[in-house]
Amino acid sequence: QVQLVESGGGLVQAGGSLSLSCAASGRTGSAYFMGWFRQAPGKEREFVAAIMWTGGVIDYPDSVKGRFTISRDNAKNTVHLQMNRLKPEDTAVYYCAAGSLPRQPNYWGQGTQVTVSS
């Protein structure tokens, strides 16, 4: 099992920035991919970003490309999501995820709320 704990959500004005972090514990060797998904009210969960153990980054979806950057610190078993130029449509609960496939994670964090006001 891998346990994931997110931090860093909050309220920000449109155009601002936020950074999310996720700390993994347990069988972290299973976390070949670590990444982020988000779910807005009334919408399906959406893939946001993923990064491999080697540092390779999966292509970002168009909705966040050029604004969000994922990074990983293997020594600390953490993954970070830097979100810049935030938009109201980025408002969602952001979930940290991990597993062997980038878009089909085996493990999920509890989620952290990000709210972008217009």
DSSP file (Angstrom, degrees, kcal/mol; ACC not computed):
  #  RESIDUE AA STRUCTURE BP1 BP2  ACC     N-H-->O    O-->H-N    N-H-->O    O-->H-N    TCO  KAPPA ALPHA  PHI   PSI    X-CA   Y-CA   Z-CA
    1    1 A Q              0   0    0      0, 0.0    26,-3.2     0, 0.0     2,-0.4   0.000 360.0 360.0 360.0 147.8    0.0    0.0    0.0
    2    2 A V  E     -A   26   0A   0     24,-0.2     2,-0.4    96,-0.1    24,-0.2  -0.991 360.0-153.0-122.4 129.8    1.0    3.6   -0.7
    3    3 A Q  E     -A   25   0A   0     22,-2.7    22,-2.1    -2,-0.4     2,-0.4  -0.873  10.6-165.1-103.3 136.2   -0.4    6.4    1.4
    4    4 A L  E     -A   24   0A   0     -2,-0.4   106,-0.5   104,-0.4     2,-0.5  -0.976   6.4-173.1-125.1 131.1   -0.6    9.9   -0.1
    5    5 A V  E     -A   23   0A   0     18,-1.9    18,-2.4    -2,-0.4     2,-0.2  -0.975  10.3-156.9-128.6 118.9   -1.1   13.2    1.7
    6    6 A E  E     +A   22   0A   0     -2,-0.5     2,-0.3    16,-0.2    16,-0.2  -0.545  14.4 172.2 -91.2 157.2   -1.7   16.4   -0.1
    7    7 A S  E     +A   21   0A   0     14,-2.2    14,-2.7    -2,-0.2   105,-0.1  -0.977  44.3  60.7-153.0 159.8   -1.1   19.9    1.1
    8    8 A G        +     0   0    0     -2,-0.3    11,-0.3     1,-0.2    14,-0.0   0.425  60.0 134.8 106.6  -0.9   -1.1   23.4   -0.3
    9    9 A G        +     0   0    0     12,-0.1     2,-0.3     9,-0.1   105,-0.2  -0.139  22.8 116.4 -70.9 176.3   -4.6   24.0   -1.5
   10   10 A G  E     -d  114   0B   0    103,-1.2   105,-2.9   102,-0.1     2,-0.4  -0.992  60.3 -46.9 159.2-162.5   -6.5   27.2   -0.8
   11   11 A L  E     +d  115   0B   0     -2,-0.3     2,-0.3   103,-0.2   105,-0.2  -0.888  50.9 164.6-109.2 133.3   -8.2   30.3   -2.3
   12   12 A V  E     -d  116   0B   0    103,-2.5   105,-2.4    -2,-0.4     2,-0.2  -0.985  35.2-110.2-144.9 152.8   -6.5   32.5   -4.9
   13   13 A Q  E >   -d  117   0B   0     -2,-0.3     3,-2.3   103,-0.2    73,-0.2  -0.494  51.1 -82.7 -80.0 154.3   -7.5   35.2   -7.3
   14   14 A A  T 3  S+     0   0    0    103,-2.5    73,-0.2     1,-0.3    -1,-0.1  -0.286 119.6  29.6 -55.1 137.4   -7.6   34.6  -11.0
   15   15 A G  T 3  S+     0   0    0     71,-3.2    70,-0.6     1,-0.3    -1,-0.3   0.255 100.5 112.1  92.2 -11.5   -4.1   35.1  -12.4
   16   16 A G    <   -     0   0    0     -3,-2.3    70,-2.4    70,-0.2     2,-0.3  -0.087  60.8-118.3 -85.1-172.7   -2.4   34.0   -9.2
   17   17 A S        -     0   0    0     67,-0.2     2,-0.3    68,-0.2    67,-0.2  -0.927  21.9-179.4-130.9 151.5   -0.3   31.0   -8.3
   18   18 A L  E     - B   0  83A   0     65,-2.2    65,-3.2    -2,-0.3     2,-0.5  -0.982  14.6-147.8-143.5 152.5   -0.5   28.0   -5.9
   19   19 A S  E     - B   0  82A   0    -11,-0.3     2,-0.3    -2,-0.3    63,-0.2  -0.990  10.8-161.7-124.4 128.9    1.7   25.1   -5.3
   20   20 A L  E     - B   0  81A   0     61,-2.7    61,-2.6    -2,-0.5     2,-0.3  -0.822   5.6-166.0-105.1 146.7    0.5   21.7   -4.2
   21   21 A S  E     -AB   7  80A   0    -14,-2.7   -14,-2.2    -2,-0.3     2,-0.4  -0.947   5.5-165.3-129.3 153.9    2.6   19.0   -2.6
   22   22 A C  E     -AB   6  79A   0     57,-1.9    57,-2.0    -2,-0.3     2,-0.5  -0.981   5.8-157.4-141.1 126.2    2.0   15.4   -2.0
   23   23 A A  E     -AB   5  78A   0    -18,-2.4   -18,-1.9    -2,-0.4     2,-0.4  -0.896  10.7-155.6-105.8 129.4    4.0   13.1    0.3
   24   24 A A  E     +A    4   0A   0     53,-3.0     2,-0.3    -2,-0.5   -20,-0.2  -0.807  16.0 171.0-104.2 144.7    4.0    9.4   -0.2
   25   25 A S  E     +A    3   0A   0    -22,-2.1   -22,-2.7    -2,-0.4     2,-0.4  -0.933  43.0  37.1-143.3 168.1    4.7    6.8    2.4
   26   26 A G  E    S+A    2   0A   0     -2,-0.3     2,-2.2   -24,-0.2   -24,-0.2  -0.760 118.7   6.3  92.8-137.3    4.5    3.0    2.6
   27   27 A R  S >  S+     0   0    0    -26,-3.2     3,-2.3    -2,-0.4     4,-0.2  -0.458  71.9 164.8 -82.8  69.2    5.5    0.9   -0.4
   28   28 A T  G >   +     0   0    0     -2,-2.2     3,-1.6     1,-0.3    -1,-0.2   0.665  62.2  77.4 -66.7 -15.1    6.7    3.9   -2.4
   29   29 A G  G 3  S+     0   0    0      1,-0.3    -1,-0.3    -3,-0.2     3,-0.1   0.723  88.3  60.6 -64.4 -18.6    8.5    1.5   -4.9
   30   30 A S  G <  S+     0   0    0     -3,-2.3     2,-1.5     1,-0.2     3,-0.3   0.602  83.2  85.5 -79.8 -11.8    5.0    0.9   -6.3
   31   31 A A    <   +     0   0    0     -3,-1.6    -1,-0.2    -4,-0.2    69,-0.1  -0.415  43.0 147.8 -91.2  61.7    4.7    4.6   -7.2
   32   32 A Y  S    S+     0   0    0     -2,-1.5    21,-1.2     1,-0.1     2,-0.4   0.917  74.8  36.1 -62.0 -41.2    6.4    4.5  -10.5
   33   33 A F  E    S-FE  52  99B   0     66,-3.1    66,-2.0    -3,-0.3     2,-0.4  -0.914  71.0-177.6-106.6 138.8    4.1    7.3  -11.6
   34   34 A M  E     +FE  51  98B   0     17,-2.2    17,-2.8    -2,-0.4     2,-0.3  -0.986  22.9 133.2-127.7 146.3    3.0   10.1   -9.4
   35   35 A G  E     -FE  50  97B   0     62,-2.7    62,-2.4    -2,-0.4     2,-0.4  -0.905  42.8 -92.9-167.6-167.0    0.6   12.7  -10.5
   36   36 A W  E     +FE  49  96B   0     13,-3.0    12,-2.5    -2,-0.3    13,-1.8  -0.983  21.7 179.6-135.6 141.0   -2.5   14.8  -10.0
   37   37 A F  E     -FE  47  95B   0     58,-2.4    58,-2.8    -2,-0.4     2,-0.3  -0.852  13.2-155.4-125.0 165.9   -6.1   14.7  -11.0
   38   38 A R  E     -FE  46  94B   0      8,-2.4     8,-3.6    -2,-0.3     2,-0.4  -0.990   6.7-161.6-143.3 154.9   -8.9   17.1  -10.3
   39   39 A Q  E     - E   0  93B   0     54,-2.1    54,-2.3    -2,-0.3     6,-0.2  -0.949   6.4-162.2-140.5 117.7  -12.6   17.0  -10.0
   40   40 A A    >   -     0   0    0      4,-0.4     3,-2.3    -2,-0.4    52,-0.1  -0.605  45.7 -76.1 -91.1 157.4  -14.9   20.0  -10.2
   41   41 A P  T 3  S+     0   0    0      0, 0.0    -1,-0.1     0, 0.0     3,-0.1  -0.288 118.4   6.3 -55.4 129.4  -18.5   19.9   -8.9
   42   42 A G  T 3  S+     0   0    0      1,-0.3     2,-0.3    -3,-0.1    -3,-0.0   0.524 113.2 101.3  76.9   5.4  -20.7   18.0  -11.3
   43   43 A K  S <  S-     0   0    0     -3,-2.3    -1,-0.3     1,-0.0     2,-0.1  -0.811  75.1-102.0-121.2 162.2  -17.8   17.0  -13.5
   44   44 A E        -     0   0    0     -2,-0.3    -4,-0.4     1,-0.1     2,-0.2  -0.388  50.4 -86.7 -76.0 158.2  -15.8   13.8  -13.9
   45   45 A R        -     0   0    0     -6,-0.2     2,-0.4    -2,-0.1    -6,-0.2  -0.455  50.1-152.3 -65.6 137.0  -12.4   13.5  -12.5
   46   46 A E  E     -F   38   0B   0     -8,-3.6    -8,-2.4    -2,-0.2     2,-0.2  -0.925  13.9-119.4-121.0 134.9   -9.8   14.9  -14.9
   47   47 A F  E     +F   37   0B   0     -2,-0.4   -10,-0.2   -10,-0.2     3,-0.1  -0.511  34.2 169.5 -68.0 136.0   -6.1   14.0  -15.4
   48   48 A V  E     -     0   0B   0    -12,-2.5     2,-0.3     1,-0.4   -11,-0.2   0.742  54.9 -23.7-116.1 -48.2   -3.9   17.0  -14.8
   49   49 A A  E     -F   36   0B   0    -13,-1.8   -13,-3.0    11,-0.1    -1,-0.4  -0.983  48.1-171.1-166.4 152.6   -0.3   15.8  -14.7
   50   50 A A  E     -F   35   0B   0      8,-0.4     8,-2.5    -2,-0.3     2,-0.4  -0.990   3.8-165.4-152.5 149.3    2.0   12.8  -14.1
   51   51 A I  E     -FG  34  57B   0    -17,-2.8   -17,-2.2    -2,-0.3     6,-0.2  -0.996  17.8-129.7-138.2 139.6    5.7   12.2  -13.7
   52   52 A M  E >   -F   33   0B   0      4,-3.4     3,-1.7    -2,-0.4   -19,-0.2  -0.371  31.3-105.7 -83.8 165.2    7.7    9.0  -13.8
   53   53 A W  T 3  S+     0   0    0    -21,-1.2    21,-0.1     1,-0.3    -1,-0.1   0.839 123.0  56.5 -54.8 -34.2   10.3    7.9  -11.3
   54   54 A T  T 3  S-     0   0    0    -22,-0.1    -1,-0.3     2,-0.1     3,-0.1   0.587 123.4-105.0 -77.2  -9.9   12.9    8.8  -13.8
   55   55 A G  S <  S+     0   0    0     -3,-1.7    -2,-0.1     1,-0.3     2,-0.1   0.278  72.4 143.3 102.5 -10.4   11.6   12.4  -14.1
   56   56 A G        -     0   0    0     -5,-0.1    -4,-3.4     1,-0.1     2,-0.5  -0.417  41.5-140.9 -66.0 138.2    9.9   12.0  -17.4
   57   57 A V  B     -G   51   0B   0     -6,-0.2    -6,-0.2    -2,-0.1     2,-0.2  -0.856   6.1-129.7-108.1 132.5    6.7   14.0  -17.6
   58   58 A I        -     0   0    0     -8,-2.5    -8,-0.4    -2,-0.5     0, 0.0  -0.510  46.2 -85.7 -72.4 145.9    3.5   12.8  -19.3
   59   59 A D        -     0   0    0     -2,-0.2    -1,-0.1   -10,-0.1     3,-0.1  -0.265  46.4-123.9 -55.1 133.0    2.0   15.4  -21.7
   60   60 A Y        -     0   0    0      1,-0.1   -11,-0.1    -3,-0.1    -1,-0.1  -0.455  26.9-105.1 -74.1 150.2   -0.2   17.8  -19.9
   61   61 A P    >>  -     0   0    0      0, 0.0     3,-1.9     0, 0.0     4,-1.7  -0.421  33.5-109.3 -69.4 155.7   -3.8   18.2  -21.1
   62   62 A D  T 34 S+     0   0    0      1,-0.3    -2,-0.1     2,-0.2    -3,-0.0   0.798 113.7  70.2 -56.9 -29.6   -4.5   21.4  -23.1
   63   63 A S  T 34 S+     0   0    0      1,-0.2    -1,-0.3     3,-0.0   -15,-0.0   0.747 117.9  17.5 -63.9 -22.8   -6.5   22.8  -20.2
   64   64 A V  T X> S+     0   0    0     -3,-1.9     3,-2.3   -16,-0.1     4,-2.1   0.477  89.2 129.0-125.6  -7.1   -3.3   23.3  -18.1
   65   65 A K  T 3< S+     0   0    0     -4,-1.7     4,-0.1     1,-0.3    -6,-0.0  -0.255  80.5  14.9 -58.4 133.7   -0.4   23.1  -20.6
   66   66 A G  T 34 S+     0   0    0      2,-0.4    -1,-0.3     1,-0.1     3,-0.1   0.290 125.7  59.6  86.3 -10.7    1.9   26.0  -20.2
   67   67 A R  T <4 S+     0   0    0     -3,-2.3    17,-2.2     1,-0.2     2,-0.3   0.683  96.0  56.4-117.1 -32.9    0.5   27.0  -16.8
   68   68 A F  E  <  -C   83   0A   0     -4,-2.1    -2,-0.4    15,-0.2     2,-0.4  -0.812  58.6-171.1-107.6 144.5    1.1   23.9  -14.6
   69   69 A T  E     -C   82   0A   0     13,-2.4    13,-3.0    -2,-0.3     2,-0.4  -0.991   6.9-156.3-136.5 128.0    4.4   22.2  -13.9
   70   70 A I  E     +C   81   0A   0     -2,-0.4     2,-0.3    11,-0.2    11,-0.2  -0.802  16.1 173.3-102.4 144.9    4.9   18.9  -12.1
   71   71 A S  E     -C   80   0A   0      9,-2.0     9,-2.7    -2,-0.4     2,-0.4  -0.953  14.1-150.1-144.9 164.9    8.1   17.9  -10.3
   72   72 A R  E     -C   79   0A   0     -2,-0.3     2,-0.5     7,-0.2     7,-0.2  -0.996  10.7-160.6-142.8 140.6    9.2   15.1   -8.1
   73   73 A D  E >>> -C   78   0A   0      5,-2.8     5,-2.0    -2,-0.4     4,-0.7  -0.902  10.0-175.3-120.0  98.5   11.7   14.6   -5.4
   74   74 A N  T 345S+     0   0    0     -2,-0.5     3,-0.5     1,-0.2    -1,-0.1   0.839  81.5  60.2 -65.9 -32.8   12.4   10.8   -5.1
   75   75 A A  T 345S+     0   0    0      1,-0.2    -1,-0.2     2,-0.1    -2,-0.0   0.838 117.0  32.4 -63.6 -31.2   14.6   11.2   -2.1
   76   76 A K  T <45S-     0   0    0     -3,-0.7    -1,-0.2     2,-0.2   -52,-0.2   0.390 105.5-126.4-104.8   1.5   11.7   12.7   -0.1
   77   77 A N  T  <5 +     0   0    0     -4,-0.7   -53,-3.0    -3,-0.5     2,-0.3   0.917  65.6 132.9  52.9  46.4    9.0   10.7   -1.9
   78   78 A T  E   < -BC  23  73A   0     -5,-2.0    -5,-2.8   -55,-0.2     2,-0.4  -0.924  42.6-161.6-127.4 153.3    7.2   13.9   -2.8
   79   79 A V  E     -BC  22  72A   0    -57,-2.0   -57,-1.9    -2,-0.3     2,-0.3  -0.985  11.8-159.5-130.8 144.3    5.6   15.3   -5.9
   80   80 A H  E     -BC  21  71A   0     -9,-2.7    -9,-2.0    -2,-0.4     2,-0.5  -0.909   9.7-157.9-125.9 149.9    4.7   19.0   -6.5
   81   81 A L  E     -BC  20  70A   0    -61,-2.6   -61,-2.7    -2,-0.3     2,-0.6  -0.943   8.1-161.4-128.8 110.7    2.4   20.8   -8.8
   82   82 A Q  E     -BC  19  69A   0    -13,-3.0   -13,-2.4    -2,-0.5     2,-0.6  -0.824  10.4-166.3 -91.1 121.7    3.2   24.4   -9.5
   83   83 A M  E     +BC  18  68A   0    -65,-3.2   -65,-2.2    -2,-0.6     2,-0.3  -0.941   9.8 177.1-116.1 117.0    0.1   26.2  -10.8
   84   84 A N        +     0   0    0    -17,-2.2   -67,-0.2    -2,-0.6   -68,-0.1  -0.761  59.4  20.3-115.8 161.8    0.5   29.6  -12.4
   85   85 A R  S    S-     0   0    0    -70,-0.6    -1,-0.2    -2,-0.3   -68,-0.2   0.917  85.1-159.3  48.0  51.8   -2.0   32.0  -14.2
   86   86 A L        -     0   0    0    -70,-2.4   -71,-3.2    -3,-0.2   -70,-0.2  -0.265   7.8-156.7 -66.8 148.0   -4.9   30.2  -12.4
   87   87 A K    >   -     0   0    0    -73,-0.2     3,-2.3   -72,-0.1     4,-0.3  -0.842  30.9-110.3-120.6 156.8   -8.3   30.6  -13.9
   88   88 A P  G >  S+     0   0    0      0, 0.0     3,-1.8     0, 0.0    28,-0.4   0.842 117.6  63.3 -55.5 -31.9  -11.8   30.2  -12.2
   89   89 A E  G 3  S+     0   0    0      1,-0.3   -49,-0.1   -49,-0.0    -3,-0.0   0.562  88.3  70.0 -73.2  -5.3  -12.2   27.0  -14.2
   90   90 A D  G <  S+     0   0    0     -3,-2.3    -1,-0.3    26,-0.0     2,-0.2   0.538  70.8 119.9 -82.5  -7.0   -9.3   25.5  -12.4
   91   91 A T    <   +     0   0    0     -3,-1.8     2,-0.3    -4,-0.3    24,-0.2  -0.408  41.2 107.1 -61.3 125.2  -11.4   25.4   -9.2
   92   92 A A  E    S- H   0 114B   0     22,-2.0    22,-2.7    -2,-0.2     2,-0.6  -0.971  76.0 -79.4-177.5 171.2  -11.7   21.8   -8.1
   93   93 A V  E     -EH  39 113B   0    -54,-2.3   -54,-2.1    -2,-0.3     2,-0.5  -0.872  47.9-146.5 -88.7 126.6  -10.6   19.2   -5.6
   94   94 A Y  E     -EH  38 112B   0     18,-3.2    18,-2.1    -2,-0.6     2,-0.5  -0.841  12.4-161.4-101.6 129.6   -7.1   18.2   -6.5
   95   95 A Y  E     -E   37   0B   0    -58,-2.8   -58,-2.4    -2,-0.5     2,-0.3  -0.917  12.4-139.6-114.1 131.2   -6.1   14.6   -5.9
   96   96 A C  E     -E   36   0B   0     -2,-0.5    13,-2.5   -60,-0.2     2,-0.3  -0.658  29.4-175.3 -79.7 144.7   -2.6   13.2   -5.7
   97   97 A A  E     -EI  35 108B   0    -62,-2.4   -62,-2.7    -2,-0.3     2,-0.3  -0.963  11.4-177.2-142.9 157.2   -2.3    9.8   -7.3
   98   98 A A  E     +EI  34 107B   0      9,-1.8     9,-2.4    -2,-0.3     8,-1.9  -0.992  23.6 101.4-153.3 154.5    0.3    7.1   -7.7
   99   99 A G  E    S-E   33   0B   0    -66,-2.0   -66,-3.1    -2,-0.3   -67,-0.1  -0.990  74.9 -62.3 162.1-161.3    0.8    3.7   -9.4
  100  100 A S  S    S+     0   0    0     -2,-0.3    -1,-0.1     4,-0.3   -66,-0.1   0.641 113.7  50.2 -94.0 -16.5    2.2    1.9  -12.4
  101  101 A L  S >  S-     0   0    0      3,-0.4     3,-0.6   -68,-0.1    -1,-0.1  -0.974  77.2-135.8-123.7 139.3    0.2    3.7  -15.1
  102  102 A P  T 3  S+     0   0    0      0, 0.0   -53,-0.1     0, 0.0    -1,-0.1   0.838 102.7  31.4 -66.8 -33.8   -0.1    7.5  -15.3
  103  103 A R  T 3  S+     0   0    0      1,-0.2   -56,-0.0   -56,-0.1   -53,-0.0   0.374 119.1  53.9-106.9   4.6   -3.9    7.7  -16.0
  104  104 A Q  S <  S-     0   0    0     -3,-0.6    -3,-0.4    -7,-0.0    -4,-0.3  -0.546  77.6-175.2-132.6  69.2   -4.9    4.6  -14.1
  105  105 A P        -     0   0    0      0, 0.0    -6,-0.3     0, 0.0     3,-0.1  -0.234  24.0-153.3 -69.4 155.4   -3.5    5.1  -10.6
  106  106 A N  S    S+     0   0    0     -8,-1.9     2,-0.4     1,-0.1    -7,-0.2   0.669  79.0  45.9 -94.7 -22.6   -3.7    2.5   -7.9
  107  107 A Y  E     -I   98   0B   0     -9,-2.4    -9,-1.8  -106,-0.1     2,-0.3  -0.935  63.6-168.3-130.5 146.0   -3.5    4.9   -5.0
  108  108 A W  E     -I   97   0B   0     -2,-0.4  -104,-0.4   -11,-0.2   -11,-0.2  -0.967  15.3-135.1-133.2 146.6   -5.2    8.2   -4.2
  109  109 A G        -     0   0    0    -13,-2.5  -104,-0.2    -2,-0.3     3,-0.1  -0.315  37.2-102.7 -84.4-179.3   -4.8   10.9   -1.7
  110  110 A Q        -     0   0    0   -106,-0.5   -15,-0.1     1,-0.1  -105,-0.1   0.641  63.3-115.4 -83.6 -14.3   -7.7   12.5    0.2
  111  111 A G        -     0   0    0    -15,-0.1     2,-0.4     1,-0.0   -16,-0.2   0.119  18.0-129.3  96.9 149.8   -7.8   15.6   -2.0
  112  112 A T  E     - H   0  94B   0    -18,-2.1   -18,-3.2  -105,-0.1     2,-0.3  -1.000  23.6-118.9-137.6 137.4   -7.2   19.3   -1.4
  113  113 A Q  E     - H   0  93B   0     -2,-0.4  -103,-1.2   -20,-0.2     2,-0.5  -0.565  23.7-172.4 -81.5 132.7   -9.5   22.1   -2.4
  114  114 A V  E     -dH  10  92B   0    -22,-2.7   -22,-2.0    -2,-0.3     2,-0.5  -0.994   5.6-175.5-120.8 123.8   -8.3   24.8   -4.9
  115  115 A T  E     -d   11   0B   0   -105,-2.9  -103,-2.5    -2,-0.5     2,-0.6  -0.980   7.1-167.3-123.6 125.3  -10.6   27.7   -5.4
  116  116 A V  E     -d   12   0B   0     -2,-0.5     2,-0.3   -28,-0.4  -103,-0.2  -0.947  11.8-153.3-114.2 117.1   -9.9   30.4   -7.9
  117  117 A S  E      d   13   0B   0   -105,-2.4  -103,-2.5    -2,-0.6    -2,-0.0  -0.631 360.0 360.0 -91.4 148.0  -12.0   33.5   -7.6
  118  118 A S              0   0    0     -2,-0.3    -1,-0.1  -105,-0.2  -105,-0.1   0.444 360.0 360.0 -89.6 360.0  -12.7   35.8  -10.6
